[in-house]
Amino acid sequence: MAASLTLIKRPSLLPLPAKFRTLAPPPFPFHFPLPFSFISPNHYSSSPLSLDSYFSDNYTLHFSYDSEPFFASLINSSTHKTHLTQIHAQLLVLGFQASPFLITKLVNYDSNVGHITYARQVFDEFTDPGVFLWNAIVRGYSKHNAYADAVQMYCGMQEMGVGPDGFTFPGVLKACGGLGAVEMGRRVHGQVFRHGFESDVVVQNSLVAFYAKCERVDRARIVFDGLGERSIVSWTSIISGYAQNGECLEALRIFGLMRNVNVKPDWIVLVSVLKAYTDVEDLGQGRSVHGCLVKMGLEFEPDLAISLTAMYAKSGQVVVARSLFDKMERPNVIMWNAMISGYAKNGHAEKAVGLFREMISRSIRIDSITLRSAIVVCAQVGSLELAKWMDGYICKSEYRNHVFVNTSLIDMYAKCGSVDSARMVFDRTPNKDVVVWSAMIVGYGLHGRGREAIDVYHSMQQAGVVPNDVTFLGLLTACNHSGLVHEGWELFHRMRDYGIEPGNHHYSCVVDLLGRAGQLEQAYDFIKKMPIEPGTSVWGALLSSCKIHRNVTLGQYAAEKLLSLDPYEIGHYVQLSNLFASARLWDRVAQVRVLMREKGLIKGIGHSLIEIDGKLQAFHVGDKSHPRSEEIFEELESLERRLKEAGFVPHTESVLHDLNYEETEETLCNHSERLAIVYGLISTAPGTTLRITKNIRACVNCHAATKLISKLVNREIVVRDAKRFHHFKDGFCSCGDYW
């Protein structure tokens, strides 16, 4: 039955805040349609329907039932902040601004529709807020990731002497976790005990999530183990905590325990399980979970779709990942990122670039993770033209001053062969942190510009920025690639001044530094005195140095150590074979190759890439598949004649097979980088810089030939091999023949 209502005229409430005075229309006879609805039968607009016509500032409603439920139902029905603003105005007009129940509900719904600033204004106007109202504002701030405000309000609640309840702690603990405020969260944990909520499963779940978020998964486990009753949220919190903190095997073990006690998993816990299987590279079990998701009808749950896409992409199954991606009607930015990153990690750089361009063309809002993934892809491609396009795009975006994005740009330019462009990005980056400084040092090191790297290090010290382990790794690499033995030795011993313990990569740089300088015995003594167990990088550096100086005995010992640590890494066998070949010990070369075949190891084919007009062309040894191969080999013959006339003598030791001189010379002429250079010469205007990328290290013969070619054709030739960059110009190389 419709409620009867009586209208009693009463004077307006004074003082009424000025911002609400214009909201109230003049008095009129009140006829209210019941039951109430915001949407009129004739109102078809998506904009909110004004409530002004239903109220008068000179009338108060008197119902046969309490008015609070009536206004509560209005608030519950609100879907837009304008609705809530108008309701608040009427609460003020009709004298309900002192109702804790209605004001609390109003604050809750204001935060639900994203009107958190207005929710705070409503809260501040209430004279004596109780625990429910405090909970509403704390929860609202926490929900909108305004974690500092949430913690501040909780502290204010304590100062006002309002005791928290079971609904207070989840919001403030989430805020503490978001801020990484471990000490504050521990104090809240103490208050949980003090107020008697140690058995409240919701509060305890919040503690588990808080400690996991703050990377204190051991404490999270203690709380979890103390739970008398465990809900699905309890299991999800601890499993995701382990998965997010890199302890994937433990996450999976607890998931097994959860299944043993017959707790049915939900999609949230399965997201963490998929991440764990992805990180431990167990594609088989991941596929089993995928099958369960299909049976449960959860395959297209957005977060699960992202996890599945990331799992298949990281496992090399990019075709499956792309099929999942394409099935999503509107993939969000996280899924785009997972697909771009998957392509990048599996050697499909061009597809990753294409996907990024598609993302831009479809006006999908990108984030910093998208940009960093795309920048990594550009660095993999090695195209300077593409790198400049990416830099130009970022300069026009909101991320132009983003520290992490600019750090990635520095690395990209360095890997695309233009360390000077990397320096320009470095110079324009505001508020440089240690990561930015280190990226510039590493970039100089990659190009063998050790002096510049050390100068940047000194500027970094003057700026008051403390170096880290990556900084010193970049410095040692720079010294290594520049032959700065004394400087590198001093920098290595300066690490402990900053409390940095050297790792295997630092030690391997020093071994390489000493070994390449011919100090093989000193390098070996250095290894023997290492306080940590030498890893593969250390023994690999010694073996490489032994190959350069043809020390077969020490090199064979280093190879034995290498193969005992990692018997299935083909690179170790190739290095040992190269060592024997450099000493012309062909029978031992054959033995190594037999051993490789027995283990099923196949050496990858070396190739070289050159960028012409924004397109990459690939060549391998003796490659005649190119449409212009006839022109290429004609020019190659002409170039070889000019080299001989200039007095060039091939380095026959660079051939790692037992061939006669004529066969050796022909093989050396057909190396992939030589073909790439010739193609560049016939495809570009005189004076154009040629940029070439190799997937293996340059051989001695090609290095010597390229120096002379740069002088004969008056070109700068930039070659990026597997270890570093070589800038050839006027018959010289930037490495100073030290590589």
C-alpha positions in Angstrom: 0.0 0.0 0.0 1.3 3.5 -0.8 2.5 5.4 2.2 0.4 8.4 3.2 2.3 11.6 3.8 1.5 14.9 5.3 3.1 18.2 4.5 3.9 20.7 7.3 5.2 24.1 6.5 8.3 25.0 8.6 10.8 27.7 8.4 14.0 27.0 6.4 17.0 25.7 8.3 19.5 28.4 8.9 22.3 28.9 8.2 22.2 26.9 5.0 25.6 26.6 3.2 25.8 29.0 0.3 26.7 26.3 -2.2 23.3 24.6 -1.6 21.0 27.7 -1.5 20.6 27.8 -5.3 19.6 24.1 -5.4 16.2 24.5 -3.7 13.3 25.7 -5.9 10.5 27.9 -4.7 7.6 26.2 -2.8 5.0 24.3 -4.8 2.3 21.7 -3.9 4.1 18.4 -3.3 2.9 15.4 -5.2 5.4 12.6 -5.0 5.1 9.4 -7.1 5.5 6.3 -5.1 7.3 4.0 -5.3 10.2 6.4 -6.0 12.4 6.0 -9.1 15.1 8.2 -10.5 14.2 7.5 -14.0 11.0 9.0 -15.4 9.1 6.9 -18.0 9.7 9.7 -20.5 13.3 10.3 -19.6 15.6 8.6 -22.2 18.8 10.6 -21.6 21.9 9.0 -20.2 22.4 12.1 -18.0 21.2 12.0 -14.4 17.6 13.1 -13.8 17.4 16.2 -11.5 15.8 15.7 -8.1 15.1 19.4 -7.6 11.5 19.1 -8.7 10.7 16.6 -5.9 11.7 18.9 -3.0 11.0 22.3 -1.5 13.2 24.1 1.1 10.1 25.2 2.9 8.6 21.8 3.4 9.5 18.7 5.4 8.2 15.2 4.6 6.4 13.3 7.3 5.8 9.7 6.5 3.9 6.9 8.2 7.3 5.2 8.4 10.8 6.6 9.4 12.4 9.0 6.8 15.9 7.5 7.2 15.1 4.3 5.2 13.5 6.5 2.5 16.7 8.5 2.0 18.8 5.4 2.4 16.9 3.8 -0.5 17.5 7.0 -2.6 21.3 6.7 -1.9 21.3 3.0 -2.7 19.6 3.8 -6.1 22.2 6.5 -7.0 24.5 5.7 -9.9 26.0 9.2 -10.4 27.7 11.7 -8.2 25.2 14.4 -9.2 22.4 12.3 -7.6 24.4 12.1 -4.4 25.2 15.8 -4.4 21.5 16.6 -4.7 20.5 14.2 -2.0 23.1 15.7 0.3 21.6 19.1 -0.4 18.2 17.9 0.7 19.6 16.2 3.8 20.9 19.6 4.8 17.7 21.4 3.9 15.5 18.9 5.8 17.7 18.6 8.9 19.1 15.1 8.4 22.8 16.3 8.2 23.3 15.0 11.8 22.2 11.4 10.9 25.2 9.1 11.3 23.5 6.4 9.4 22.7 8.5 6.3 26.0 10.5 6.3 27.9 7.2 6.5 25.9 5.7 3.6 26.5 8.9 1.6 30.2 8.8 2.2 30.3 5.1 1.2 28.4 5.8 -2.1 30.4 8.9 -2.9 33.6 6.9 -2.8 31.9 4.1 -4.8 31.2 6.4 -7.7 34.7 7.9 -7.6 33.7 11.1 -5.7 36.2 10.6 -2.9 37.0 14.4 -2.6 33.4 15.1 -2.0 33.1 12.2 0.4 35.8 13.8 2.4 33.9 17.1 2.4 30.8 15.4 3.7 32.9 13.6 6.4 34.5 16.9 7.5 31.1 18.6 8.0 30.0 15.9 10.4 30.7 17.1 14.0 31.2 13.9 15.9 31.9 10.9 13.5 31.6 7.4 15.0 33.5 4.3 14.0 31.2 3.5 11.0 31.8 6.9 9.5 35.6 6.7 10.1 35.5 3.2 8.5 33.7 4.6 5.4 36.3 7.3 4.8 39.3 5.0 5.5 37.9 2.3 3.2 37.1 4.9 0.5 40.6 6.3 0.4 42.1 2.8 0.4 39.8 1.7 -2.4 41.0 4.6 -4.6 44.7 3.9 -3.8 45.0 7.1 -1.8 46.9 5.1 0.8 48.6 7.9 2.6 45.2 9.6 3.2 43.8 6.4 4.5 46.6 6.0 7.0 46.2 9.6 8.0 42.5 9.2 8.7 43.1 6.1 10.7 45.6 8.0 12.9 43.1 10.8 13.2 40.5 8.3 14.4 42.9 7.1 17.1 43.6 10.7 18.2 39.8 11.3 18.5 39.5 8.3 20.8 37.3 6.3 18.4 38.1 2.6 18.8 38.5 0.5 15.6 36.3 -2.5 14.8 36.6 -5.5 12.5 35.7 -3.3 9.5 38.4 -0.7 10.1 41.5 -3.0 9.9 41.1 -4.4 6.3 41.1 -0.9 4.8 44.1 0.5 6.8 46.1 -2.7 6.3 45.6 -2.5 2.6 46.8 1.1 2.7 49.9 0.0 4.7 50.6 -2.7 2.2 50.2 -0.3 -0.7 52.7 2.2 0.9 55.1 -0.6 2.0 54.8 0.9 5.5 55.9 -2.2 7.4 56.3 -0.5 10.8 52.9 1.2 10.6 51.4 -2.1 9.6 53.0 -3.9 12.5 51.6 -1.3 14.9 48.1 -2.0 13.4 48.8 -5.7 13.9 49.4 -5.0 17.6 46.1 -3.1 17.8 44.3 -6.1 16.2 45.4 -8.1 19.2 44.7 -5.3 21.7 41.1 -5.0 20.4 40.5 -8.7 20.4 40.3 -9.4 16.6 43.0 -12.1 16.5 40.3 -14.7 15.6 38.5 -12.6 13.0 39.2 -14.3 9.7 38.6 -11.2 7.6 41.1 -9.2 9.6 43.6 -12.0 9.7 43.4 -12.4 5.9 44.1 -8.7 5.6 47.3 -9.2 7.7 48.4 -12.1 5.5 47.9 -9.9 2.4 49.7 -6.9 4.1 52.8 -8.9 5.0 53.0 -10.5 1.6 52.7 -7.1 -0.1 55.5 -5.8 2.0 57.7 -8.8 1.0 57.5 -10.3 4.5 56.0 -13.6 3.4 57.6 -15.4 6.4 55.4 -13.3 8.7 52.4 -13.7 6.4 52.9 -17.5 6.8 52.9 -17.2 10.6 49.6 -15.4 10.5 48.2 -18.0 8.0 49.3 -20.9 10.1 47.6 -19.4 13.2 44.2 -19.2 11.5 41.7 -21.5 13.1 39.3 -21.2 10.2 40.6 -20.6 6.6 38.5 -19.2 3.9 39.3 -19.2 0.2 40.5 -15.7 0.7 43.0 -17.0 3.3 44.4 -19.5 0.9 44.5 -17.0 -2.0 46.3 -14.4 0.1 49.2 -16.8 1.1 49.5 -18.4 -2.3 49.6 -15.1 -4.1 52.0 -13.8 -1.5 54.5 -16.6 -2.2 54.0 -16.3 -6.0 54.5 -12.5 -6.0 57.6 -12.8 -3.9 59.4 -15.3 -6.2 58.7 -18.4 -4.0 56.7 -20.2 -6.7 57.4 -23.8 -5.6 56.1 -23.0 -2.1 53.0 -21.3 -3.6 52.3 -24.5 -5.6 52.9 -26.7 -2.6 50.3 -24.7 -0.6 47.9 -24.9 -3.5 48.3 -28.7 -3.3 47.4 -28.5 0.4 44.4 -26.4 -0.4 43.1 -29.0 -2.9 43.7 -31.8 -0.3 41.3 -30.1 2.1 38.7 -29.8 -0.6 38.7 -26.1 -0.9 37.4 -25.2 -4.3 39.7 -22.7 -6.1 38.3 -19.5 -7.5 39.7 -17.5 -10.4 41.7 -15.2 -8.2 43.8 -18.0 -6.7 44.2 -19.5 -10.2 45.8 -16.3 -11.4 48.6 -16.8 -8.9 48.9 -20.5 -9.6 49.3 -19.8 -13.3 52.0 -17.2 -12.5 53.8 -19.7 -10.4 53.8 -22.4 -13.1 54.9 -19.7 -15.6 57.9 -18.7 -13.4 59.0 -22.3 -12.8 58.6 -22.9 -16.6 56.2 -25.9 -16.1 54.1 -25.5 -19.2 52.6 -29.0 -18.8 51.0 -28.2 -15.4 50.0 -24.8 -16.7 48.1 -26.4 -19.6 46.4 -28.6 -17.1 45.2 -25.5 -15.2 44.1 -24.1 -18.6 42.0 -27.2 -19.1 40.3 -26.8 -15.7 39.5 -23.2 -16.5 37.8 -24.2 -19.8 35.7 -26.7 -17.8 34.8 -24.1 -15.2 33.9 -21.6 -17.9 36.5 -19.1 -16.7 38.8 -19.1 -19.7 37.8 -15.5 -20.7 37.9 -14.0 -17.2 40.1 -11.0 -18.0 42.8 -11.6 -15.4 43.0 -15.3 -16.2 43.2 -14.5 -19.9 46.1 -12.2 -19.2 47.9 -14.9 -17.1 47.3 -17.6 -19.8 48.6 -15.2 -22.5 51.7 -14.4 -20.4 52.3 -18.1 -19.6 52.2 -19.2 -23.2 54.2 -16.2 -24.5 57.0 -16.7 -21.9 57.1 -20.4 -22.7 57.7 -19.7 -26.3 54.2 -20.6 -27.4 53.6 -17.2 -29.0 51.1 -18.7 -31.6 48.8 -20.0 -28.7 49.3 -16.7 -26.8 48.3 -14.7 -29.8 45.2 -16.9 -30.4 44.1 -16.1 -26.8 44.8 -12.5 -27.3 42.8 -12.3 -30.5 39.8 -14.0 -28.8 39.4 -11.1 -26.4 36.9 -8.5 -27.7 38.7 -5.6 -25.9 42.0 -6.7 -24.5 43.1 -4.3 -21.8 46.5 -2.7 -21.6 47.9 -5.4 -19.4 47.1 -8.1 -22.0 48.7 -5.9 -24.8 51.8 -5.6 -22.6 51.9 -9.4 -22.0 51.7 -10.1 -25.8 54.3 -7.4 -26.7 56.7 -8.7 -24.0 56.1 -12.3 -25.1 57.1 -11.5 -28.7 60.1 -9.6 -27.5 61.4 -12.4 -25.3 61.0 -15.0 -28.0 62.9 -13.3 -30.8 59.8 -11.9 -32.6 60.9 -8.3 -32.4 59.3 -7.2 -35.6 55.9 -8.6 -34.6 56.2 -6.9 -31.2 56.9 -3.6 -33.0 53.9 -4.2 -35.3 51.6 -4.9 -32.3 52.8 -1.7 -30.6 52.1 0.3 -33.7 48.6 -1.3 -33.9 48.0 -0.3 -30.3 48.8 3.3 -31.1 46.7 3.3 -34.2 43.7 2.0 -32.2 44.1 4.8 -29.6 44.6 2.4 -26.8 46.0 4.1 -23.8 49.5 2.9 -23.1 51.4 2.9 -19.8 55.0 3.0 -18.8 55.3 -0.8 -19.0 54.1 -0.8 -22.6 56.7 1.8 -23.5 59.5 0.0 -21.7 58.6 -3.3 -23.5 58.4 -1.5 -26.9 61.8 0.2 -26.2 63.4 -3.2 -25.4 62.1 -4.5 -28.7 63.6 -1.5 -30.6 66.9 -2.3 -28.9 66.7 -5.9 -30.0 66.0 -4.9 -33.6 69.0 -2.6 -33.5 67.4 -0.1 -36.0 68.5 3.4 -35.3 65.7 4.8 -37.4 63.1 2.9 -35.4 64.9 4.0 -32.2 64.5 7.7 -33.3 60.8 7.1 -34.1 60.3 5.7 -30.6 62.1 8.6 -29.0 60.0 11.1 -30.9 56.8 9.4 -29.9 57.8 9.4 -26.2 58.8 13.1 -26.3 55.2 13.9 -27.3 53.7 11.7 -24.6 53.1 12.2 -20.9 56.1 9.9 -20.2 58.8 12.2 -21.6 60.2 12.9 -18.2 59.5 9.4 -16.7 62.8 8.2 -15.2 62.3 4.5 -16.0 61.3 5.2 -19.6 64.2 7.5 -20.2 66.6 4.9 -18.7 65.2 2.4 -21.2 65.7 5.0 -24.0 69.4 5.4 -23.0 69.9 1.6 -23.2 68.0 1.5 -26.5 70.2 4.1 -28.2 73.3 2.5 -26.9 72.3 -0.9 -28.3 71.2 0.7 -31.6 74.8 2.1 -32.1 74.4 5.7 -31.1 75.8 6.3 -27.7 75.8 10.1 -28.5 72.0 10.0 -28.8 71.9 8.0 -25.5 73.9 10.9 -23.9 71.3 13.4 -25.2 68.5 11.5 -23.5 70.7 11.3 -20.3 71.4 15.0 -20.3 67.7 15.9 -20.7 66.5 13.5 -17.9 65.6 15.4 -14.7 66.2 14.0 -11.2 68.7 11.3 -12.3 68.8 8.4 -10.0 71.4 5.6 -9.8 69.7 3.6 -12.5 69.9 6.5 -15.0 73.6 7.1 -14.2 74.4 3.4 -14.4 72.6 3.0 -17.8 74.8 5.8 -19.3 77.9 4.1 -17.9 76.9 0.7 -19.3 76.2 2.4 -22.7 79.7 3.9 -22.8 81.1 0.5 -21.8 79.2 -1.3 -24.6 81.0 1.0 -27.1 84.4 0.7 -25.6 84.5 4.4 -24.4 86.0 3.6 -21.0 87.3 7.2 -20.3 83.8 8.7 -20.8 82.3 6.0 -18.6 84.8 6.9 -15.8 84.0 10.6 -16.3 80.3 9.9 -15.8 81.1 8.0 -12.7 83.0 10.9 -11.3 80.1 13.3 -12.1 77.8 10.8 -10.4 79.9 11.0 -7.2 79.8 14.9 -7.4 76.0 14.7 -7.7 75.9 12.8 -4.4 74.4 9.6 -6.0 75.7 6.4 -4.5 76.7 3.7 -7.0 75.3 0.2 -6.9 76.5 -3.2 -8.2 75.2 -2.4 -11.8 77.2 0.8 -11.8 80.5 -1.1 -11.1 79.6 -3.8 -13.6 79.3 -1.1 -16.2 82.5 0.5 -15.2 84.4 -2.8 -15.2 83.0 -3.7 -18.7 84.0 -0.3 -20.0 87.6 -0.7 -18.7 87.6 -4.3 -20.1 86.5 -3.1 -23.6 89.1 -0.3 -23.5 92.1 -2.1 -22.1 92.2 0.1 -19.0 93.7 -2.6 -16.7 94.9 -0.3 -13.9 91.7 1.7 -13.7 89.5 -1.4 -13.8 91.6 -3.0 -11.0 91.2 0.1 -8.8 87.5 0.3 -9.4 87.0 -3.3 -8.5 88.6 -2.8 -5.1 86.6 0.3 -4.5 83.3 -1.6 -4.5 83.6 -2.6 -0.9 83.9 1.1 0.1 80.2 1.3 -0.7 79.4 -2.0 1.0 79.0 -3.8 -2.3 80.1 -7.5 -2.4 81.3 -8.4 -6.0 79.4 -11.2 -7.7 80.5 -13.6 -10.4 79.9 -11.1 -13.2 82.2 -8.6 -11.5 84.9 -11.2 -11.0 84.5 -12.4 -14.7 85.1 -8.8 -15.9 88.4 -8.6 -13.9 89.5 -12.1 -15.2 88.7 -10.9 -18.8 90.5 -7.6 -18.2 93.7 -9.4 -17.0 93.4 -12.2 -19.5 93.0 -10.1 -22.6 96.0 -8.0 -21.5 98.0 -11.2 -21.5 98.2 -11.6 -17.8 96.8 -15.2 -17.8 98.7 -16.4 -14.7 97.5 -13.4 -12.7 94.0 -14.0 -13.9 94.2 -17.7 -12.8 95.6 -16.7 -9.4 92.8 -14.1 -9.0 90.2 -16.9 -9.6 91.9 -19.2 -7.0 91.6 -16.4 -4.4 87.9 -15.7 -5.0 85.8 -15.8 -1.8 82.9 -17.3 -3.7 82.7 -20.3 -6.0 83.7 -19.3 -9.6 80.7 -19.6 -12.0 80.5 -20.2 -15.7 81.1 -16.6 -16.6 84.5 -16.6 -14.7 85.8 -19.8 -16.4 84.4 -18.7 -19.7 86.3 -15.4 -19.5 89.5 -17.3 -18.8 88.9 -19.7 -21.7 88.3 -16.9 -24.1 91.5 -15.2 -23.0 93.4 -18.4 -23.5 92.1 -18.7 -27.0 93.4 -15.2 -27.8 96.8 -16.0 -26.5 96.8 -19.7 -27.5 97.4 -21.1 -24.1 96.0 -24.5 -24.7 96.9 -26.1 -21.3 95.2 -23.4 -19.1 92.4 -23.1 -21.6 91.6 -26.8 -21.5 91.6 -26.7 -17.7 89.1 -23.8 -17.8 87.0 -25.7 -20.3 86.9 -28.7 -18.0 85.6 -26.5 -15.2 83.0 -25.0 -17.5 81.7 -28.3 -18.8 81.4 -29.7 -15.2 79.2 -26.7 -14.3 77.1 -26.7 -17.5 77.6 -29.7 -19.8 74.8 -28.8 -22.2 75.8 -25.2 -23.1 77.0 -25.4 -26.7 78.9 -22.1 -26.4 81.5 -23.8 -24.1 82.2 -26.5 -26.7 82.5 -23.9 -29.4 85.0 -21.9 -27.4 87.1 -25.0 -26.7 87.0 -26.0 -30.4 88.1 -22.5 -31.3 91.0 -22.7 -28.9 92.2 -26.0 -30.5 91.6 -24.6 -34.0 93.7 -21.4 -33.2 96.6 -23.7 -32.3 95.8 -25.9 -35.4 95.2 -28.9 -33.3 92.7 -30.4 -35.8 92.4 -33.8 -34.2 91.2 -32.2 -30.9 88.8 -30.0 -32.8 87.3 -33.2 -34.3 87.1 -34.8 -30.8 85.1 -31.8 -29.6 82.8 -31.9 -32.5 82.1 -35.6 -31.9 81.4 -34.9 -28.3 78.9 -32.2 -29.4 77.1 -34.6 -31.7 76.9 -37.3 -29.0 75.1 -34.8 -26.7 72.8 -33.6 -29.5 74.2 -30.1 -29.5 74.0 -28.1 -32.8 75.9 -24.8 -33.3 73.6 -22.0 -34.4 74.3 -20.4 -37.8 76.0 -17.0 -37.7 74.3 -14.2 -39.5 74.6 -10.5 -40.0 71.8 -7.9 -40.4 72.0 -4.5 -42.1 69.3 -1.8 -42.1 68.6 -0.2 -45.5 65.7 2.3 -45.8 64.2 1.1 -42.5 64.2 -2.6 -43.5 66.5 -5.2 -42.1 68.3 -7.6 -44.5 69.9 -10.8 -43.2 73.0 -12.6 -44.6 74.8 -15.8 -43.6 78.2 -17.3 -44.8 78.2 -17.6 -48.6 74.6 -16.5 -48.8 73.4 -16.4 -52.4 69.6 -16.2 -51.7 69.3 -12.5 -51.9 67.6 -11.1 -55.1 70.6 -8.9 -55.7 73.2 -11.7 -55.0 74.8 -11.4 -58.4 75.5 -7.7 -57.8 76.7 -8.4 -54.3 79.3 -11.0 -55.3 80.5 -8.9 -58.2 81.1 -6.0 -55.8 82.6 -8.4 -53.3 85.2 -9.5 -55.8 86.0 -5.9 -56.7 86.4 -5.1 -53.0 88.7 -8.1 -52.4 90.9 -7.0 -55.2 91.2 -3.5 -53.7 92.0 -5.0 -50.3 94.8 -7.1 -51.8 96.2 -4.1 -53.7 96.2 -2.2 -50.5 98.3 -4.9 -48.9 95.7 -6.8 -46.9 96.7 -10.3 -45.9 93.9 -12.6 -44.7 94.2 -14.0 -41.1 93.9 -17.7 -41.9 93.7 -18.6 -38.2 90.2 -17.3 -38.3 89.0 -20.4 -40.2 88.2 -23.1 -37.7 88.4 -26.0 -40.2 91.4 -27.8 -41.7 91.3 -26.3 -45.2 94.0 -25.4 -47.8 95.0 -21.8 -48.3 92.7 -21.1 -51.3 89.7 -22.6 -49.6 90.5 -20.7 -46.4 90.7 -17.4 -48.3 87.4 -17.9 -50.1 85.7 -18.9 -46.8 86.9 -15.7 -45.1 85.7 -13.5 -48.0 82.2 -14.9 -47.7 81.6 -14.3 -44.0 78.2 -12.8 -43.4 79.3 -9.3 -42.2 81.4 -8.9 -45.4 78.3 -9.7 -47.5 76.2 -7.2 -45.4 78.8 -4.5 -45.9 78.9 -5.0 -49.7 75.1 -4.9 -49.9 75.2 -1.7 -47.9 77.7 -0.2 -50.3 75.6 -0.9 -53.4 72.3 0.1 -51.8 73.2 3.5 -50.2 74.6 6.8 -51.3 78.4 7.5 -50.9 79.3 8.6 -47.4 76.2 6.9 -45.7 77.0 5.2 -42.4 76.5 1.4 -42.5 75.1 -0.2 -39.4 75.4 -4.0 -39.1 74.4 -6.4 -36.3 76.0 -9.9 -35.8 74.7 -12.6 -33.6 78.2 -13.9 -32.8 81.6 -12.2 -32.1 83.5 -10.7 -35.1 86.4 -12.8 -36.2 90.0 -11.4 -36.4 90.0 -11.5 -40.2 86.8 -9.6 -40.7 87.7 -7.1 -38.0 91.0 -6.3 -39.8 89.4 -6.2 -43.2 86.6 -3.9 -42.1 89.1 -1.4 -40.8 90.7 -1.2 -44.2 87.4 -1.2 -46.1 86.2 1.8 -44.1 89.2 3.7 -45.4 89.0 2.5 -49.0 85.3 3.4 -49.4 85.4 6.4 -47.1 82.5 5.2 -44.9 81.9 4.8 -41.2 80.8 1.2 -40.5 79.2 0.4 -37.1 79.2 -3.3 -36.2 77.4 -4.7 -33.2 78.6 -8.2 -32.4 77.5 -10.5 -29.5 79.7 -8.6 -27.0 80.1 -4.9 -28.0 80.1 -2.3 -30.7 82.9 -1.5 -33.1 83.0 1.8 -34.9 85.2 1.6 -38.0 86.4 4.8 -39.6 89.4 5.9 -41.7 91.1 2.5 -41.2 90.7 2.4 -37.4 88.3 0.8 -34.9 87.0 2.3 -31.7 88.0 -0.8 -29.8 91.7 -0.1 -30.5 92.0 -3.8 -31.6 91.2 -4.7 -27.9 88.1 -6.9 -27.9 
